[in-house]
Amino acid sequence: MKALRDWYGRVGHLLHETLKFGAVGGFGVIVNVIVFNICRNHLGLASVRSSVISTAIAIVVNYLGNRYWAFRHRTSADSRREFVLFMVFSGVGMAIEAGTVAISHYWLGYPSLLADNVAKYAVGLPLGTLFRFWSYRTWVFTGTHQVDRKAVRVVAPQHAGEEAAEADGRPAGPGRAHLDTEAARLVEDESETSRA
């Protein structure tokens, strides 16, 4: 049991990030599919153009979900840099998706709506998603795991000698330092638990 807890302690944060990233991505896929098929079927746009438009809208949805939910604990000192890198790597993912549609539609000669959807969602989207997850964790949301630290004042009974020392303005002694350290550890443990 201890080995399982140790393993979860090492990879738990990755599991949480992966599940949240997957949930955000799943919502983005729904947006992507709806917009792609509206553009392709109802607006009569070309397949690759429909793919680019639908992916661009899904990218905006994904940025908001990833920044403010999936990777919100990874604080960044430079939000403009983060946004630019997100858009660059999302653009590469978009190119991967549009490229699979272009190859299927124009190079392999499968111009049907079904073939376009298979190329985009069965081939391009999984490849683009793998690239995005790796690049977002590696280059975009690289900030440190922020622990919510709260100011805590620990009130504990004092010995008569410590009360006299405090009244004179002298340090309270090693017992106070131990209490402060223990309180800080408890607050950090509570923050870690609430974040998970």
BAKOL-72254 format. One line per field, with one value per residue (C-alpha): residue number from 1; residue in one letter; x, y, z. Coordinates in Angstrom, 3 decimals, always signed. Layout:
// BAKOL-72254
num: c(NUM:...) .
residuo: c(A:...) .
X: c(X:...) .
Y: c(Y:...) .
Z: c(Z:...) .
This chain:
// BAKOL-72254
num: c(1:2:3:4:5:6:7:8:9:10:11:12:13:14:15:16:17:18:19:20:21:22:23:24:25:26:27:28:29:30:31:32:33:34:35:36:37:38:39:40:41:42:43:44:45:46:47:48:49:50:51:52:53:54:55:56:57:58:59:60:61:62:63:64:65:66:67:68:69:70:71:72:73:74:75:76:77:78:79:80:81:82:83:84:85:86:87:88:89:90:91:92:93:94:95:96:97:98:99:100:101:102:103:104:105:106:107:108:109:110:111:112:113:114:115:116:117:118:119:120:121:122:123:124:125:126:127:128:129:130:131:132:133:134:135:136:137:138:139:140:141:142:143:144:145:146:147:148:149:150:151:152:153:154:155:156:157:158:159:160:161:162:163:164:165:166:167:168:169:170:171:172:173:174:175:176:177:178:179:180:181:182:183:184:185:186:187:188:189:190:191:192:193:194:195:196) .
residuo: c(M:K:A:L:R:D:W:Y:G:R:V:G:H:L:L:H:E:T:L:K:F:G:A:V:G:G:F:G:V:I:V:N:V:I:V:F:N:I:C:R:N:H:L:G:L:A:S:V:R:S:S:V:I:S:T:A:I:A:I:V:V:N:Y:L:G:N:R:Y:W:A:F:R:H:R:T:S:A:D:S:R:R:E:F:V:L:F:M:V:F:S:G:V:G:M:A:I:E:A:G:T:V:A:I:S:H:Y:W:L:G:Y:P:S:L:L:A:D:N:V:A:K:Y:A:V:G:L:P:L:G:T:L:F:R:F:W:S:Y:R:T:W:V:F:T:G:T:H:Q:V:D:R:K:A:V:R:V:V:A:P:Q:H:A:G:E:E:A:A:E:A:D:G:R:P:A:G:P:G:R:A:H:L:D:T:E:A:A:R:L:V:E:D:E:S:E:T:S:R:A) .
X: c(+0.000:+2.849:+4.451:+1.175:+0.940:+4.563:+3.919:+0.764:+2.679:+5.193:+2.766:-0.499:-0.071:+0.565:-2.573:-4.658:-3.238:-3.850:-7.479:-8.193:-6.408:-8.521:-11.756:-10.860:-9.809:-13.024:-15.088:-12.846:-13.423:-17.197:-16.829:-14.452:-16.796:-19.853:-18.112:-16.330:-19.539:-21.454:-18.720:-18.413:-22.119:-24.181:-21.832:-20.311:-16.697:-13.800:-12.657:-9.259:-10.712:-13.466:-10.816:-8.761:-11.798:-13.133:-9.726:-9.091:-12.336:-11.540:-8.076:-9.620:-11.934:-8.999:-6.794:-9.412:-10.001:-6.312:-5.195:-8.006:-8.672:-6.330:-3.034:-4.224:-1.798:+1.152:+1.572:+3.498:+5.441:+4.904:+1.336:+1.936:+4.778:+2.566:-0.301:+1.979:+3.564:+0.123:-1.014:+2.175:+1.970:-1.785:-1.088:+1.240:-1.519:-3.937:-1.519:-1.319:-5.134:-5.546:-2.668:-4.354:-7.558:-5.613:-3.738:-6.933:-9.069:-6.665:-3.729:-5.455:-8.674:-11.285:-13.478:-16.566:-17.753:-17.197:-13.594:-12.902:-14.261:-12.235:-9.040:-9.560:-10.847:-9.472:-5.980:-5.254:-6.852:-5.076:-1.711:-2.339:-3.531:-0.412:+1.749:-0.249:-0.150:+3.605:+4.275:+1.901:+3.499:+7.031:+6.979:+3.746:+2.418:+5.844:+5.271:+5.896:+3.217:+1.832:+0.891:-1.674:+0.106:-1.965:-0.661:-1.110:-0.670:-0.231:-1.349:+0.003:+0.371:+3.641:+5.860:+6.375:+9.943:+8.787:+6.065:+8.651:+11.006:+8.272:+7.303:+10.922:+10.990:+13.374:+12.795:+10.435:+12.847:+13.163:+9.663:+8.065:+10.225:+9.142:+5.463:+5.859:+7.597:+4.973:+2.138:+3.695:+3.984:+0.341:-0.858:+1.192:-0.177:-3.744:-3.181:-1.771:-4.758:-7.361:-5.668:-5.674) .
Y: c(+0.000:+2.390:+1.686:+2.582:+5.828:+6.681:+5.990:+8.128:+10.904:+10.919:+10.703:+11.954:+15.510:+14.208:+12.071:+15.061:+17.272:+14.594:+14.089:+17.823:+18.353:+15.523:+17.073:+20.470:+18.796:+16.781:+19.943:+21.515:+18.508:+18.944:+22.609:+21.614:+18.965:+21.212:+24.202:+22.039:+20.405:+23.703:+25.291:+22.262:+21.370:+24.481:+27.275:+25.371:+26.208:+24.074:+21.217:+22.612:+26.098:+24.551:+22.631:+25.760:+27.788:+25.052:+24.385:+28.109:+28.433:+25.275:+26.685:+29.722:+27.453:+25.202:+28.109:+29.355:+25.857:+25.007:+28.339:+28.760:+25.129:+22.333:+24.185:+26.958:+25.820:+26.494:+30.212:+32.151:+35.364:+36.347:+35.727:+37.328:+34.893:+32.016:+33.121:+33.561:+30.130:+28.568:+30.035:+28.962:+25.347:+25.283:+26.509:+23.552:+21.241:+22.963:+22.394:+18.702:+18.403:+20.437:+18.529:+15.170:+16.554:+17.968:+14.711:+12.645:+15.061:+16.180:+13.792:+10.457:+11.524:+10.983:+14.116:+12.902:+14.427:+11.088:+10.861:+14.447:+13.710:+10.486:+12.222:+15.123:+13.365:+9.812:+10.743:+14.471:+15.212:+12.430:+13.406:+17.096:+16.410:+14.427:+17.237:+19.883:+18.076:+17.593:+21.166:+22.799:+20.971:+21.455:+25.015:+26.863:+26.144:+25.831:+27.930:+26.496:+24.638:+27.452:+26.502:+28.741:+30.044:+31.682:+33.738:+31.695:+32.775:+29.918:+30.642:+28.208:+28.289:+29.875:+29.068:+31.788:+32.396:+32.869:+35.331:+37.406:+37.257:+38.442:+41.249:+42.439:+42.206:+39.249:+36.198:+33.651:+30.745:+27.545:+26.302:+29.152:+28.474:+24.822:+25.820:+28.253:+25.595:+22.984:+25.414:+26.249:+22.534:+21.915:+24.806:+23.520:+19.970:+21.329:+23.370:+20.360:+18.233:+20.828:+21.337:+17.630) .
Z: c(+0.000:+0.839:-2.549:-4.276:-2.282:-3.152:-6.830:-6.793:-5.041:-7.895:-10.825:-9.310:-10.570:-14.103:-13.899:-12.736:-15.500:-18.127:-17.080:-16.982:-20.307:-21.745:-20.474:-21.951:-25.180:-25.318:-25.101:-27.754:-30.027:-29.740:-30.710:-33.514:-34.971:-34.877:-36.476:-39.097:-40.263:-40.280:-42.400:-44.704:-45.087:-44.501:-45.516:-48.447:-47.535:-48.755:-46.526:-45.539:-44.914:-42.768:-40.834:-40.166:-39.017:-36.727:-35.206:-34.641:-32.684:-30.704:-29.904:-28.203:-26.186:-25.270:-24.194:-21.758:-20.368:-20.054:-18.600:-16.099:-15.179:-16.332:-15.762:-13.441:-10.720:-13.047:-12.608:-15.205:-14.719:-18.363:-19.523:-22.953:-23.696:-22.538:-24.802:-27.838:-27.335:-26.852:-30.172:-31.969:-30.786:-31.348:-34.877:-35.421:-34.155:-36.543:-39.420:-38.524:-38.629:-41.820:-43.398:-42.869:-44.445:-47.407:-47.959:-47.815:-49.839:-52.567:-52.685:-51.982:-53.724:-50.996:-51.232:-49.356:-46.090:-44.329:-45.600:-44.485:-40.999:-40.738:-41.874:-39.489:-36.373:-36.584:-37.803:-37.553:-34.194:-32.226:-33.728:-33.095:-29.535:-28.634:-29.975:-28.105:-24.754:-24.971:-26.100:-23.584:-20.642:-21.957:-23.301:-22.487:-18.993:-17.384:-14.270:-10.869:-8.975:-6.861:-3.313:-1.696:+1.353:+4.032:+6.907:+10.032:+13.590:+15.991:+19.506:+22.045:+25.778:+26.782:+29.665:+32.221:+31.017:+27.402:+28.453:+30.280:+27.298:+24.935:+27.276:+27.208:+23.375:+23.307:+21.039:+22.535:+22.262:+20.218:+21.084:+19.110:+16.030:+16.108:+16.259:+13.340:+11.221:+12.042:+11.234:+7.859:+7.055:+7.992:+5.818:+2.865:+3.328:+3.455:+0.281:-1.558:-0.498:-1.517:-4.876:-5.699) .
